[in-house]
Amino acid sequence: MYKFKVDNIHCEGCIKRIKNILDNYKDLKYDITLENKILTLKTDDENLVTEIKNKLQELDFNLEAVN
């Protein structure tokens, strides 16, 4: 499981843009909240996480790992 702080989430529109990317991964389970700006990816696949991070960064969402 990987957890990230996403600094530039400002509204439900931002959440929807992120979900549109994440929903393309059929077996991926995730949680994302607007209040604390935390994205949790429920996977052990490091390559998948890297791919998702890159796609979200292309949309100008900066992810910072949190414990």
N, C-alpha and C positions, 0 to 999 in steps of 0.2 A: 504494500500500500504506500502511496506517495501523497504527500500533503503540501500544498503550495498556497502562499499568499499572493493574490492577484491585485496589485496596487491600483490599477486604473479601471476597476469596475465601478460604474457610477449609477446604473439604473437597471431595470428589468430588461431593457433592450440589449445591454451588454451581456446579461445572463443568457438571453436568447441566442445571441451570436455565438457564444461559447458552446451552448448546448447543441447548436446546429453542427458544429465541428465534432463534438464528442459522440453525438448520436450516429455518426457514420461508422463507428466501431461497434459492431453488433454484440460482441461479448463483453464489452467494457461496462463496468458499473462505476458510477461516480456520484458525488454529492458536491453541490456548489451553493453558496449562500451569499446574498447581497450584504447582509448585516456585518459579517466579519470578513468578507472577501476571501474566503477560503475555498479552494478547490481540492477535493480528495479523489484521487484516482485509485480504484480498487483493483490493482493488478500487480503482478510481480515481474512483468515484462519491461525491462529497462529500455529496450529499443522502441517499444510502443510509446512509452512515456516521452522519450526524446522526440519522436515524431510529432506527438501531440503538442509538446512545448513549442516546437518550431512552427507548427501551423498557427498556434495562438499568438506567437510573437509576430507572425506576418500580419495579424489583425491588430497589432499594437497593444497586446496584453502582455505585461511583464510578469513572469512567474518567479517567485523566490521560495525556495524550499523552506519548510518549517517542520519542527519536531512535534 
